[in-house]
Amino acid sequence: MTKPRRNVLTLSKAIDRFLVEFEDERGATPETLKTYRWVLEQMGGALGWDRDPLTVTADDLLDVLGTWRRLSTSSRAGRISVMRTFYTWLSERYKSHNPAAELHRPKKQRPARKRLTRDDVYQLMRACESDRDKVIVYTLAMTGMRRSDLRQLRWRDVNLKDKSLIVRLGKGRKGREIQMPSLLVQLYADVQGKLQEAGKFNPDYYVVPMTIDHAVPGDRHAYKVYPMRMMGEAMSYKTLTRLAKKAGVPLPCSPHDLRRFYAGEFLAANPGDLVRLQAILGHAEIGTTRMYLPDADVPSVRAAVDRIDWTTPVENPPVDKSTS
């Protein structure tokens, strides 16, 4: 009688199981999942797909890292983070040793975080050449949403009456409501009105759809619109770069710079209100939101410390014998 074949755990199977749980339980975005899959496939190819992952040692992982030594510090740090997350999951699920626990992310000198000023943002707004430019700049600056959120935004998610937007896709894939300032509501109402007048409005259309520039040879303002297809991943970057060059705003200028600008403006108007900012930005952890706090300077920290009212402690206070 032939014995049933034992279901042997391989690195290939372990990675597949991890990615399924990583997507379902942690709500990883498609972009994050794609990055994790790519890094783990690189690791699997180096270690061997049929290798028992529970036999992998720290030296094995160091050998893999050795093949990435020509990469930048940030790239290596990112890959180490993925490997540590995978092996932490593996060790918890199969009660095994975690070889990645001995891996340390390379330290790097963090550059000063760029912060756009209000004047910079106003210059970008004034440099807009079309309604499409305005929707991109105004939405990113006045809501703090991610570039991926803006790409997914459809007209059905825009509620002009309630002055709100529904973000359907973000980190965690959970929809969240974002309140719009009146200026942004007016812009959306104007654009929607123009589309309705032209008979080109549909709630399922993307607010910023895919376009192909220079649809008419010789006309730099002419472009073809595909309203049922979201704009390309690089469109917002390209738009902000073009407008920043025109307005004289320091480059590089990215969607995340506008997200950071919004966070700074919100905290300036609502000092210390990290909880509400966390909800608006869609962060799973409030620790991530704290990264958007303005860089502190020594005098302001000193003043904050001095505002704490410490009473002089009494030396050897008398003991209340009635409670002893």
C-alpha positions in Angstrom: 0.0 0.0 0.0 1.4 3.4 -1.0 1.7 5.9 1.8 0.1 9.3 1.1 2.7 11.9 0.2 3.5 14.3 2.9 2.6 17.9 2.1 6.1 19.4 2.3 6.4 23.1 3.1 8.4 24.9 0.4 9.5 28.5 0.2 7.2 28.9 -2.8 4.2 27.7 -0.8 5.1 29.8 2.2 5.4 33.0 0.1 2.0 32.4 -1.5 0.3 31.8 1.8 1.9 34.9 3.3 0.8 37.1 0.4 -2.8 35.8 0.7 -2.9 36.6 4.4 -1.0 39.9 3.9 -3.7 41.1 1.5 -6.7 39.8 3.4 -5.8 40.6 7.0 -3.7 43.7 6.6 -5.6 45.2 3.7 -2.5 45.8 1.6 -2.9 47.9 -1.4 -2.2 46.4 -4.9 0.9 48.6 -5.1 2.2 47.3 -1.7 1.3 43.7 -2.6 3.2 44.0 -5.9 6.3 45.3 -4.2 6.3 42.6 -1.6 5.7 39.9 -4.2 8.6 41.2 -6.3 11.1 41.3 -3.4 10.1 37.9 -2.1 10.4 36.4 -5.6 13.9 37.8 -5.8 14.7 36.2 -2.4 13.0 32.9 -3.4 15.1 32.7 -6.6 18.3 33.2 -4.6 17.5 30.7 -1.9 15.7 28.1 -4.1 11.9 27.8 -4.5 11.9 24.2 -3.2 13.9 25.1 -0.1 12.3 24.4 3.3 11.9 28.0 4.6 12.2 26.8 8.2 15.8 25.8 7.5 16.8 29.2 6.3 19.5 30.8 8.5 20.6 34.4 9.1 23.7 33.7 7.0 21.5 32.6 4.1 19.7 35.9 4.2 22.9 37.8 4.4 24.1 36.0 1.3 20.9 37.2 -0.4 21.6 40.8 0.8 25.1 40.5 -0.6 23.7 40.3 -4.1 21.9 43.6 -3.5 25.0 45.5 -2.2 25.1 47.8 -5.3 21.6 49.1 -4.5 21.0 52.4 -2.7 20.7 52.4 1.1 16.9 53.1 0.9 16.4 50.2 -1.6 18.2 47.7 0.6 16.4 49.0 3.7 13.1 48.4 1.9 13.9 44.9 0.9 15.2 44.1 4.4 11.9 45.3 5.8 9.9 43.0 3.5 12.1 40.0 4.5 11.7 40.8 8.2 7.9 41.0 7.8 7.7 37.7 5.9 9.9 35.8 8.4 8.1 37.3 11.4 4.9 35.9 10.0 6.5 32.6 9.2 8.0 32.2 12.7 4.7 33.1 14.4 2.7 30.7 12.2 5.0 27.7 12.4 6.6 28.4 15.8 10.1 28.6 14.3 13.2 30.6 14.7 13.2 34.0 12.9 16.4 34.4 11.0 15.5 37.9 9.8 15.4 39.2 13.4 19.2 39.5 13.1 19.0 41.7 10.0 19.4 45.4 10.6 18.2 48.1 8.2 21.1 50.2 7.0 21.2 53.7 8.6 20.9 56.6 6.3 21.1 60.4 6.7 17.6 61.6 6.3 17.4 64.8 4.3 15.3 67.6 5.6 11.7 67.1 4.7 10.6 69.5 2.0 7.6 71.6 2.9 5.7 73.7 0.4 4.7 77.1 1.6 1.2 78.5 1.1 2.7 80.9 -1.5 4.2 78.0 -3.4 0.8 76.3 -3.6 -0.9 79.5 -4.7 1.7 79.9 -7.4 0.9 76.3 -8.6 -2.8 77.2 -8.6 -2.2 80.4 -10.6 -0.1 78.5 -13.1 -2.9 76.0 -14.0 -3.7 76.0 -17.7 -6.8 73.9 -17.7 -9.6 72.5 -15.5 -7.7 69.2 -15.4 -4.7 71.0 -13.9 -6.9 72.8 -11.4 -8.7 69.6 -10.3 -5.3 67.8 -9.7 -3.7 70.7 -7.8 -6.7 71.9 -5.9 -7.8 68.4 -4.8 -4.4 67.3 -3.6 -3.7 70.5 -1.8 -7.2 70.9 -0.2 -7.9 67.4 0.8 -4.5 65.8 1.5 -5.5 62.7 -0.4 -3.0 60.3 -1.9 -2.1 60.2 -5.6 -3.7 56.8 -5.8 -6.9 58.1 -4.2 -7.2 60.8 -6.8 -6.6 58.3 -9.6 -9.6 56.2 -8.3 -12.0 59.2 -7.8 -15.2 59.1 -9.8 -18.0 61.6 -10.1 -20.3 59.3 -8.1 -17.9 59.8 -5.2 -18.4 63.6 -5.2 -21.2 65.0 -3.1 -21.5 68.7 -3.9 -24.5 69.1 -1.5 -22.7 67.7 1.5 -19.4 69.2 0.4 -17.7 65.8 0.7 -15.7 63.2 -1.3 -15.7 59.4 -0.7 -12.3 57.8 -1.2 -13.0 54.2 -2.3 -9.4 53.0 -2.5 -6.6 53.7 -0.2 -4.3 51.9 2.2 -6.5 49.3 3.8 -9.1 49.5 1.0 -11.6 51.1 3.3 -13.7 53.9 2.0 -13.5 57.2 4.0 -15.2 60.5 3.7 -13.3 63.7 3.2 -14.8 67.2 3.7 -14.1 69.7 0.9 -13.6 73.5 1.4 -16.0 75.8 -0.4 -13.4 76.7 -3.0 -12.9 73.1 -4.1 -16.7 72.5 -4.1 -17.1 75.5 -6.5 -14.4 74.1 -8.8 -16.1 70.7 -8.9 -19.5 72.3 -9.5 -18.1 74.4 -12.4 -16.3 71.4 -14.1 -19.4 69.2 -13.6 -21.6 71.9 -15.1 -19.4 72.2 -18.2 -19.5 68.4 -18.7 -23.3 68.3 -18.4 -23.6 71.2 -20.8 -21.5 69.3 -23.4 -23.5 66.1 -22.7 -20.3 64.4 -21.5 -21.2 63.8 -17.8 -21.6 60.3 -16.3 -21.4 59.5 -12.6 -19.1 56.5 -13.5 -16.6 58.7 -15.3 -13.3 59.4 -13.5 -12.9 62.9 -12.2 -9.4 63.0 -13.7 -9.5 60.5 -16.5 -6.8 59.2 -18.8 -5.8 61.6 -21.5 -3.5 61.6 -24.5 -1.9 65.0 -25.1 -1.4 66.6 -28.5 -4.3 64.7 -30.0 -4.3 67.4 -32.7 -0.9 67.9 -34.3 0.4 71.4 -33.7 -2.1 72.2 -30.9 -0.4 71.8 -27.5 -3.7 72.3 -25.7 -5.6 69.5 -27.5 -5.9 66.1 -25.9 -8.1 63.1 -26.2 -10.0 62.0 -23.1 -10.9 58.4 -22.1 -13.4 59.1 -19.2 -13.8 55.4 -18.2 -10.1 54.9 -17.7 -8.2 56.4 -14.8 -5.3 58.7 -15.4 -1.8 57.2 -15.6 0.3 56.8 -12.5 2.8 59.5 -13.5 0.2 62.1 -14.7 0.0 64.0 -11.4 3.8 64.1 -11.1 4.1 65.3 -14.6 1.4 67.9 -14.1 3.0 69.3 -10.9 6.5 69.3 -12.5 5.2 71.3 -15.5 3.3 73.8 -13.3 6.2 74.1 -10.8 8.6 75.0 -13.6 6.2 77.6 -14.9 5.6 79.1 -11.5 9.1 79.0 -10.3 8.3 76.6 -7.4 11.4 74.5 -6.2 11.6 71.1 -7.8 11.0 68.3 -7.3 7.3 68.9 -6.6 5.3 65.7 -6.0 1.7 64.8 -4.9 3.1 63.9 -1.5 4.5 67.4 -1.1 0.9 68.7 -1.4 -0.3 66.0 1.0 2.3 67.2 3.6 1.3 70.8 2.9 -2.3 70.0 3.7 -1.3 68.2 6.9 0.7 71.3 8.0 -2.2 73.6 7.2 -4.6 71.4 9.1 -2.4 71.3 12.2 -1.8 75.0 12.0 -5.6 75.6 12.1 -6.2 72.8 14.6 -3.1 72.5 16.8 -2.4 69.0 18.1 -5.5 67.5 16.5 -3.7 64.4 15.2 -6.7 62.1 15.6 -8.9 63.9 13.1 -5.9 64.4 10.8 -5.3 60.6 10.9 -8.9 60.0 9.8 -8.6 62.5 7.0 -5.3 61.1 5.7 -6.4 57.5 6.1 -3.5 56.3 8.2 -3.9 53.0 10.0 -1.5 54.0 12.7 -1.4 57.5 14.4 2.4 57.1 14.5 2.4 57.6 10.7 0.4 60.8 11.2 2.9 62.2 13.6 5.5 62.2 10.8 3.6 65.1 9.3 4.1 67.3 12.4 6.2 70.4 11.5 9.9 70.1 12.3 10.3 71.4 15.9 12.9 74.0 16.7 14.7 74.2 20.1 13.1 77.5 21.2 9.6 76.2 20.6 10.4 73.0 22.4 11.9 74.9 25.3 8.8 77.1 25.6 6.5 74.1 25.5 8.5 72.5 28.3 8.5 75.7 30.4 4.7 75.8 30.1 4.3 72.7 32.3 3.5 73.8 35.8 5.6 71.7 38.2 4.9 72.4 41.9 7.9 72.1 44.3 8.0 68.7 45.9 7.8 68.5 49.7 10.9 66.7 51.2 9.9 63.7 53.3 6.2 64.3 53.3 4.4 63.2 56.5 2.9 59.7 56.3 -0.8 59.5 56.8 -1.0 56.7 59.4 -4.8 56.4 59.0 -4.3 54.7 55.6 -1.3 52.5 56.6 
